[in-house]
Each structure stands twice: as C-alpha cells, then as structure tokens.
C-alpha cells in the first residue's frame, strides 16, 4: 500500500510525482515507464507515526526498493 507522499526517482536523479495520486503504479503509467528494475526506484515520504501526519518535521524518507544500477 502506498503512503503519502509517493514518488519515483530515476537514475538521473529526477523525482517523478503527482499531486493527484499516491500510487506508484499510477505514476509508472502516468510517466509511461517500464518497470524492469533499472528505470526507477520507488520511495515514500511520511511520518513513522500516523498521529504526526500534520507535522512535516516528523516525516522520513522511505526507500521501497534497491536503486537502479
């Protein structure tokens, strides 16, 4: 399950996201990417405790997979 805020990062360092979805799969479709393990890395930015959702200072970057090589 994707959490706020979901994004994809390319090997060139581009961060691909949309204000309209938190779904990695929607982002893959939106940016017309091939999910082959080399095109992008999934990441999410959210607080570890849901009660901190309104405090951006509590947010952490979570990498969902190994970065592309």
N, CA, C and O atoms as a GROMACS GRO file, in nm:
protein
  276
    1UNK      N    1   0.083  -0.119   0.000
    1UNK     CA    2   0.000   0.000   0.000
    1UNK      C    3   0.087   0.124   0.000
    1UNK      O    4   0.175   0.137   0.085
    2UNK      N    5   0.066   0.213  -0.091
    2UNK     CA    6   0.143   0.336  -0.100
    2UNK      C    7   0.095   0.435   0.006
    2UNK      O    8  -0.022   0.439   0.042
    3UNK      N    9   0.189   0.515   0.053
    3UNK     CA   10   0.158   0.616   0.154
    3UNK      C   11   0.192   0.753   0.098
    3UNK      O   12   0.260   0.765  -0.004
    4UNK      N   13   0.142   0.856   0.166
    4UNK     CA   14   0.177   0.992   0.128
    4UNK      C   15   0.322   1.014   0.172
    4UNK      O   16   0.360   0.975   0.282
    5UNK      N   17   0.395   1.070   0.095
    5UNK     CA   18   0.390   1.107  -0.045
    5UNK      C   19   0.470   1.005  -0.124
    5UNK      O   20   0.585   0.977  -0.088
    6UNK      N   21   0.415   0.950  -0.227
    6UNK     CA   22   0.486   0.852  -0.310
    6UNK      C   23   0.550   0.920  -0.429
    6UNK      O   24   0.497   1.018  -0.483
    7UNK      N   25   0.665   0.868  -0.469
    7UNK     CA   26   0.736   0.921  -0.584
    7UNK      C   27   0.824   0.813  -0.645
    7UNK      O   28   0.843   0.706  -0.587
    8UNK      N   29   0.876   0.843  -0.762
    8UNK     CA   30   0.972   0.758  -0.829
    8UNK      C   31   1.096   0.843  -0.854
    8UNK      O   32   1.085   0.962  -0.882
    9UNK      N   33   1.214   0.782  -0.843
    9UNK     CA   34   1.338   0.853  -0.871
    9UNK      C   35   1.412   0.778  -0.981
    9UNK      O   36   1.430   0.656  -0.973
   10UNK      N   37   1.454   0.850  -1.084
   10UNK     CA   38   1.525   0.788  -1.196
   10UNK      C   39   1.675   0.785  -1.168
   10UNK      O   40   1.722   0.854  -1.077
   11UNK      N   41   1.750   0.706  -1.243
   11UNK     CA   42   1.896   0.703  -1.226
   11UNK      C   43   1.962   0.840  -1.248
   11UNK      O   44   2.072   0.864  -1.198
   12UNK      N   45   1.896   0.930  -1.321
   12UNK     CA   46   1.949   1.065  -1.343
   12UNK      C   47   1.915   1.159  -1.228
   12UNK      O   48   1.957   1.275  -1.228
   13UNK      N   49   1.840   1.111  -1.128
   13UNK     CA   50   1.805   1.193  -1.014
   13UNK      C   51   1.674   1.268  -1.028
   13UNK      O   52   1.641   1.350  -0.942
   14UNK      N   53   1.599   1.243  -1.133
   14UNK     CA   54   1.468   1.308  -1.150
   14UNK      C   55   1.369   1.248  -1.050
   14UNK      O   56   1.361   1.126  -1.035
   15UNK      N   57   1.294   1.333  -0.982
   15UNK     CA   58   1.189   1.288  -0.891
   15UNK      C   59   1.056   1.304  -0.963
   15UNK      O   60   1.016   1.415  -0.998
   16UNK      N   61   0.988   1.192  -0.985
   16UNK     CA   62   0.860   1.192  -1.057
   16UNK      C   63   0.748   1.169  -0.956
   16UNK      O   64   0.747   1.069  -0.884
   17UNK      N   65   0.653   1.261  -0.952
   17UNK     CA   66   0.541   1.251  -0.859
   17UNK      C   67   0.421   1.324  -0.917
   17UNK      O   68   0.431   1.388  -1.022
   18UNK      N   69   0.310   1.313  -0.849
   18UNK     CA   70   0.190   1.383  -0.892
   18UNK      C   71   0.108   1.422  -0.768
   18UNK      O   72   0.098   1.343  -0.674
   19UNK      N   73   0.051   1.541  -0.767
   19UNK     CA   74  -0.035   1.578  -0.655
   19UNK      C   75  -0.169   1.504  -0.657
   19UNK      O   76  -0.248   1.517  -0.564
   20UNK      N   77  -0.193   1.428  -0.763
   20UNK     CA   78  -0.322   1.362  -0.780
   20UNK      C   79  -0.324   1.215  -0.742
   20UNK      O   80  -0.430   1.152  -0.742
   21UNK      N   81  -0.207   1.158  -0.708
   21UNK     CA   82  -0.204   1.016  -0.671
   21UNK      C   83  -0.089   0.986  -0.576
   21UNK      O   84   0.015   1.051  -0.580
   22UNK      N   85  -0.109   0.887  -0.492
   22UNK     CA   86  -0.004   0.834  -0.404
   22UNK      C   87   0.034   0.693  -0.447
   22UNK      O   88   0.105   0.623  -0.374
   23UNK      N   89  -0.012   0.651  -0.563
   23UNK     CA   90   0.012   0.516  -0.612
   23UNK      C   91   0.135   0.511  -0.702
   23UNK      O   92   0.144   0.584  -0.801
   24UNK      N   93   0.230   0.424  -0.667
   24UNK     CA   94   0.347   0.407  -0.753
   24UNK      C   95   0.306   0.357  -0.891
   24UNK      O   96   0.361   0.401  -0.992
   25UNK      N   97   0.211   0.265  -0.895
   25UNK     CA   98   0.169   0.210  -1.024
   25UNK      C   99   0.104   0.316  -1.112
   25UNK      O  100   0.124   0.317  -1.233
   26UNK      N  101   0.027   0.406  -1.052
   26UNK     CA  102  -0.030   0.517  -1.129
   26UNK      C  103   0.081   0.607  -1.184
   26UNK      O  104   0.071   0.655  -1.297
   27UNK      N  105   0.186   0.629  -1.105
   27UNK     CA  106   0.298   0.711  -1.150
   27UNK      C  107   0.372   0.644  -1.266
   27UNK      O  108   0.413   0.710  -1.361
   28UNK      N  109   0.389   0.512  -1.256
   28UNK     CA  110   0.454   0.437  -1.365
   28UNK      C  111   0.374   0.456  -1.494
   28UNK      O  112   0.431   0.481  -1.600
   29UNK      N  113   0.242   0.444  -1.485
   29UNK     CA  114   0.156   0.463  -1.603
   29UNK      C  115   0.160   0.608  -1.652
   29UNK      O  116   0.172   0.633  -1.772
   30UNK      N  117   0.151   0.703  -1.559
   30UNK     CA  118   0.149   0.845  -1.594
   30UNK      C  119   0.275   0.885  -1.672
   30UNK      O  120   0.267   0.958  -1.770
   31UNK      N  121   0.390   0.838  -1.626
   31UNK     CA  122   0.517   0.874  -1.689
   31UNK      C  123   0.561   0.774  -1.796
   31UNK      O  124   0.671   0.784  -1.851
   32UNK      N  125   0.474   0.677  -1.825
   32UNK     CA  126   0.498   0.577  -1.930
   32UNK      C  127   0.633   0.509  -1.913
   32UNK      O  128   0.713   0.502  -2.007
   33UNK      N  129   0.659   0.458  -1.792
   33UNK     CA  130   0.785   0.392  -1.761
   33UNK      C  131   0.772   0.241  -1.775
   33UNK      O  132   0.663   0.185  -1.768
   34UNK      N  133   0.885   0.176  -1.794
   34UNK     CA  134   0.892   0.031  -1.798
   34UNK      C  135   0.944  -0.013  -1.662
   34UNK      O  136   1.050   0.031  -1.618
   35UNK      N  137   0.869  -0.101  -1.594
   35UNK     CA  138   0.907  -0.147  -1.461
   35UNK      C  139   0.998  -0.269  -1.473
   35UNK      O  140   0.953  -0.383  -1.459
   36UNK      N  141   1.126  -0.244  -1.500
   36UNK     CA  142   1.222  -0.352  -1.519
   36UNK      C  143   1.332  -0.354  -1.414
   36UNK      O  144   1.430  -0.428  -1.429
   37UNK      N  145   1.319  -0.274  -1.308
   37UNK     CA  146   1.419  -0.268  -1.202
   37UNK      C  147   1.538  -0.179  -1.233
   37UNK      O  148   1.627  -0.164  -1.150
   38UNK      N  149   1.539  -0.119  -1.353
   38UNK     CA  150   1.651  -0.034  -1.392
   38UNK      C  151   1.607   0.108  -1.426
   38UNK      O  152   1.691   0.196  -1.446
   39UNK      N  153   1.478   0.131  -1.433
   39UNK     CA  154   1.425   0.258  -1.480
   39UNK      C  155   1.401   0.359  -1.368
   39UNK      O  156   1.412   0.480  -1.389
   40UNK      N  157   1.368   0.310  -1.247
   40UNK     CA  158   1.335   0.400  -1.137
   40UNK      C  159   1.340   0.324  -1.004
   40UNK      O  160   1.350   0.201  -1.001
   41UNK      N  161   1.334   0.400  -0.897
   41UNK     CA  162   1.327   0.346  -0.762
   41UNK      C  163   1.203   0.406  -0.696
   41UNK      O  164   1.178   0.526  -0.708
   42UNK      N  165   1.127   0.324  -0.626
   42UNK     CA  166   1.009   0.372  -0.554
   42UNK      C  167   1.050   0.427  -0.417
   42UNK      O  168   1.133   0.369  -0.348
   43UNK      N  169   0.990   0.541  -0.381
   43UNK     CA  170   1.013   0.595  -0.247
   43UNK      C  171   0.886   0.660  -0.195
   43UNK      O  172   0.794   0.692  -0.271
   44UNK      N  173   0.883   0.678  -0.064
   44UNK     CA  174   0.769   0.742   0.003
   44UNK      C  175   0.822   0.834   0.112
   44UNK      O  176   0.929   0.810   0.168
   45UNK      N  177   0.746   0.938   0.141
   45UNK     CA  178   0.783   1.037   0.242
   45UNK      C  179   0.664   1.051   0.337
   45UNK      O  180   0.560   1.104   0.299
   46UNK      N  181   0.680   1.002   0.460
   46UNK     CA  182   0.570   1.006   0.556
   46UNK      C  183   0.624   0.994   0.698
   46UNK      O  184   0.738   0.951   0.717
   47UNK      N  185   0.544   1.031   0.799
   47UNK     CA  186   0.588   1.014   0.938
   47UNK      C  187   0.576   0.868   0.980
   47UNK      O  188   0.491   0.795   0.930
   48UNK      N  189   0.662   0.826   1.072
   48UNK     CA  190   0.656   0.688   1.119
   48UNK      C  191   0.530   0.662   1.202
   48UNK      O  192   0.481   0.549   1.208
   49UNK      N  193   0.479   0.764   1.267
   49UNK     CA  194   0.358   0.752   1.347
   49UNK      C  195   0.247   0.834   1.283
   49UNK      O  196   0.263   0.954   1.261
   50UNK      N  197   0.134   0.772   1.253
   50UNK     CA  198   0.024   0.841   1.184
   50UNK      C  199  -0.026   0.965   1.259
   50UNK      O  200  -0.081   1.056   1.198
   51UNK      N  201  -0.008   0.968   1.390
   51UNK     CA  202  -0.055   1.085   1.466
   51UNK      C  203   0.026   1.211   1.432
   51UNK      O  204  -0.016   1.322   1.464
   52UNK      N  205   0.141   1.193   1.367
   52UNK     CA  206   0.227   1.305   1.329
   52UNK      C  207   0.205   1.351   1.185
   52UNK      O  208   0.286   1.426   1.132
   53UNK      N  209   0.096   1.308   1.123
   53UNK     CA  210   0.070   1.339   0.982
   53UNK      C  211   0.066   1.489   0.953
   53UNK      O  212   0.095   1.531   0.841
   54UNK      N  213   0.030   1.570   1.052
   54UNK     CA  214   0.022   1.715   1.029
   54UNK      C  215   0.154   1.787   1.058
   54UNK      O  216   0.161   1.909   1.042
   55UNK      N  217   0.258   1.714   1.099
   55UNK     CA  218   0.386   1.776   1.133
   55UNK      C  219   0.495   1.733   1.034
   55UNK      O  220   0.554   1.627   1.051
   56UNK      N  221   0.522   1.813   0.930
   56UNK     CA  222   0.620   1.775   0.828
   56UNK      C  223   0.760   1.750   0.885
   56UNK      O  224   0.839   1.678   0.824
   57UNK      N  225   0.791   1.806   1.000
   57UNK     CA  226   0.922   1.783   1.062
   57UNK      C  227   0.941   1.638   1.105
   57UNK      O  228   1.054   1.593   1.125
   58UNK      N  229   0.832   1.565   1.120
   58UNK     CA  230   0.837   1.425   1.162
   58UNK      C  231   0.842   1.328   1.044
   58UNK      O  232   0.849   1.206   1.064
   59UNK      N  233   0.839   1.379   0.924
   59UNK     CA  234   0.839   1.294   0.805
   59UNK      C  235   0.978   1.238   0.779
   59UNK      O  236   1.079   1.304   0.805
   60UNK      N  237   0.984   1.116   0.727
   60UNK     CA  238   1.108   1.050   0.690
   60UNK      C  239   1.097   0.994   0.550
   60UNK      O  240   0.988   0.961   0.503
   61UNK      N  241   1.211   0.986   0.483
   61UNK     CA  242   1.217   0.927   0.350
   61UNK      C  243   1.232   0.776   0.365
   61UNK      O  244   1.320   0.729   0.436
   62UNK      N  245   1.147   0.702   0.297
   62UNK     CA  246   1.149   0.555   0.299
   62UNK      C  247   1.170   0.507   0.155
   62UNK      O  248   1.090   0.539   0.067
   63UNK      N  249   1.277   0.431   0.134
   63UNK     CA  250   1.304   0.374   0.001
   63UNK      C  251   1.244   0.236  -0.004
   63UNK      O  252   1.274   0.151   0.080
   64UNK      N  253   1.157   0.213  -0.104
   64UNK     CA  254   1.082   0.089  -0.113
   64UNK      C  255   1.154  -0.022  -0.190
   64UNK      O  256   1.106  -0.136  -0.192
   65UNK      N  257   1.267   0.010  -0.252
   65UNK     CA  258   1.337  -0.092  -0.330
   65UNK      C  259   1.480  -0.046  -0.353
   65UNK      O  260   1.514   0.069  -0.329
   66UNK      N  261   1.564  -0.137  -0.400
   66UNK     CA  262   1.701  -0.104  -0.432
   66UNK      C  263   1.704  -0.004  -0.548
   66UNK      O  264   1.629  -0.019  -0.644
   67UNK      N  265   1.791   0.097  -0.540
   67UNK     CA  266   1.801   0.192  -0.652
   67UNK      C  267   1.849   0.123  -0.779
   67UNK      O  268   1.923   0.025  -0.771
   68UNK      N  269   1.810   0.172  -0.896
   68UNK     CA  270   1.856   0.116  -1.022
   68UNK      C  271   2.006   0.133  -1.038
   68UNK      O  272   2.064   0.230  -0.988
   69UNK      N  273   2.067   0.041  -1.107
   69UNK     CA  274   2.213   0.049  -1.131
   69UNK      C  275   2.240   0.072  -1.277
   69UNK      O  276   2.356   0.082  -1.317
   0.00000   0.00000   0.00000
